[in-house]
Amino acid sequence: MLARDFQRRLLALDPVEHRGRVRCVLPTHIAADGPNLPLGALCRIGTGDDGQGAAVMAEVVRVDGEGITLSPFAQDVPILVGARVVGCGRGDRVAVGPAFLGRAFDALGRPLDGGGEPCAECLWPLHGRLPGPLERTARPVMVETGIRAIDGLLPLGIGQRIGLFAPSGAGKTTLLGQIVGQAEADIVVICLIGERGREVGGIWSGTLDERARQRSVMIAATSDQSAAMRVRAVHCALAHAEHWRAQGRHVLFLLDSATRLAMAMRELGLTSGEPPTSRGYTPGVFAAMPGIVERCGAVEGGGAITAILTVLSETEEIDDPICEMLKSLLDGHILLSRTLAEKAQFPAIDVLRSVSRQADRLMSQDHRAGARRFVQSLSTYEGSRTLIETALYVRGASAAIDAAIDRHPAMLDFLGQEPTERSDFRATLARLSDLFGGAP
């Protein structure tokens, strides 16, 4: 074991120090005449008056005939023209393993929880090992989240990738915390991008209980950190998830949020000279996002990564380019409604506008029939809401509307659930059957 570890370290060793000098310093990036490294490589940039002080890590975001463009991971540091730039070895590897469970880290693997540096079991490629199309599989096994609206009407399958679309104030963070604490998974990998520092600590120490933390690893890049750190954090978190999937484990991967990731990618794209397109997003964003999604999923004869990606929307009308792209890439989407949240319904899931593309494979015949009747009845009520609430509807005019009115309070009670309440799947099916099991 020691011999293999020594051999791996020896093969990764680069005896040549690749150097260059800073030639231009701008607020968002740094231009240097070298070293000649590929995109995504890491460098150390000297600071201080002589450029030889404490090093700042930076990522190569552009390579051209004049040199390289770097995006520093730290901001507001005294980098001057002429400072030395040195290429780093093993910047494309992430330390992973059991020692990281129950811990929180930043995008460079530095502890955020006050603990010491963990002992890495192995190194995993930062940008992953994508399985081939025929290596992927779709398992007809449901992930029980303990949330009636999801398990009963919008089931989540092992290896499925879904989006949690939400405007501000719709209870997205609370719902994520409930899923982490209740969902059935071997390992949970949480990636927080662009969050406020206070919220990162609140999620780790407050939202997650001790049991949830022990099976989790969190990678966070807060809103005050550079775009390069925010983008790298996602790849780092996915590397942890892929490592556990390779061990045959079922991993629940939570990304909050994909929108802030796209914004960080846009910032890096503009820095590297890409032209802005729709809503200012650069072509690289639309090229990179499918790769993020495809790193998740189940593989034949191995483990699975079940992914939940939160997507921020300005309003309840999901029409911006990132939302539309993710809806086309993911295996389903759950929409949270601020209107429902204002009515004190939690979780504020808009069932009629949400979709699980794996639902038919995950539901039994009776379950499918009950869920379909639930949605039909809710749709009938919502379509007639104006007539009902203005007293223009005359009872007896439609048997379907009459039945929807009678069942509506019970349906709202089914959809509503306290953040600390876990609904057993059999109890969820029993309540659905009581409502619609014998309905025509």
Residue, then its C-alpha position, 0 to 999 in steps of 0.5 A: m500500500l505504501a509502495r503504491d502510494f509512493q509510486r503515485r506521488l512520484l509519478a505526479l511529481d513535476p521536477v521542472e518549476h514553470r515560471g512567469r511574470v505578471r505584466c498587467v493587474l486588473p480588478t478581476h484578473i491578472a495577465a502574465d507572460g507565463p508559464n505556459l499552462p493549460l486552461g484550469a491549471l493553478c498558479r501561485i502569484g507572489t505578493g508584496d512590494d517585491g512580488q516575493g511575499a506570501a503567494v496567492m492562488a489563481e486559476v488559468v482562464r485564458v491562454d494566448g500568444e502573449g501569455i496567460t490570464l489568471s483569475p485569483f482565488a483571493q481578492d484585494v491582495p497587493i499584486l504588482v507588475g513583475a511579481r513571480v508566477v509559478g505553476c502548481g502541480r496536481g492542481d487538477r486533483v482533489a483529495v477525497g475519502p472517509a476523513f472528509l465526512g462530517r467536515a466542511f471545506d472551501a474550494l481548495g480543500r481548506p477546513l471551514d469548521g475549525g478542524g485540522e487538515p484531513c488525511a486524504e485516502c486518494l486523489w480524484p480528477l477535479h473535472g471527473r471521469l464521465p461514464g459513457p452513455l451506455e454505462r449509465t442506467a436508470r434505476p426504478v427505485m425511489v428515494e424516500t424524502g419523507i415529504r408527501a408532496i414529493d414522494g406521493l406526486l413527484p417521486l425522486g428516483i435513484g440517480q435522477r437529476i432534478g431542479l428546485f426552481a424558486p424565487s426568493g422567499a419561497g422556502k427553498t433553503t428550509l426544504l433543502g435542509q429537510i431533504v438532507g435530514q430525511a432522504e435515504a442516501d449513504i452519503v450527502v455532498i452539499c455544495l453552496i455557491g454564492e451564499r452569505g457567510r452567515e447562511v453557510g454556518g447556519i446550514w451546517s450547524g443549524t439546519l443539519d443535525e448531528r446524524a446528517r452531518q456525520r454522513s455529509v461533506m460540505i464544500a462552500a464558496t461564499s458570495d464575497q469570494s472570487a468567481a474562480m473559487r465559486v466555480r472550482a467549489v462545484h467541481c470539487a464537490l462533484a469529485h467527492a460525489e464521484h469518488w463515493r459513487a465509484q465505491g458503489r454508494h448512493v450519493l445525494f448531491l445538493l447544489d445551491s445554486a446553479t444560477r449563482l454558478a452560472m453567474a460565476m462562469r459568466e464572470l470568468g467568461l467575460t474575463s477571458g474575452e468571451p462575448p456576452t449573449s443572452r442576458g449577458y451569459t457567455p457561450g462557455v456557460f451554456a457549454a459547461m452546464p451540461g457537463i455539470v449535470e452529466r457528472c451525476g446519475a447512476v452507473e451500471g454495476g456501481g453506485a449513483i449520484t442523485a442530484i438536486l440543483t436549486v435554480l433561482s428565478e426573479t419571478e414565478e415565471i421561469d423564463d430566463p435562459i439558465c432556467e430554460m436550459l436546466k429544465s431541458l437538461l434535468d430529469g424533472h423540476i419542482l417549482l416553489s411558489r412565493t404565492l403559496a409561501e405567502k399563504a403559509q403553505f410549506p413546502a410551497i410546491d406548485v404541483l401543477r407546474s412541476v414534473s418528474r420524468q421518472a414518475d411512471r417508472l417509480m410508481s405502482q399502478d395504484h400509486r400512479a392512479g391516485a396521483r393522477r386523480f389528485v392532480q386532476s382534481l387540483s387542476t379542476y379547482e384551480g381552473s375554477r378558482t375565480l368562479i368559486e371565490t367570487a361565488l359565481y359558481v352554482r353547486g351542481a353545475s359540474a360534478a367534477i368541480d363539486a368533487a374538487i371543492d369537497r376534497h380541496p381542504a384535504m388536498l391542502d392538508f396532504l400538501g402541507q407539512e411541517p419542516t420537522e415532520r417526516s411522512d413515512f412512504r406507506a403513510t403517504l400512500a395510505r393518505l393518497s388512497d383515502l383521498f382518491g383510491g376509490a374515486p372514479 
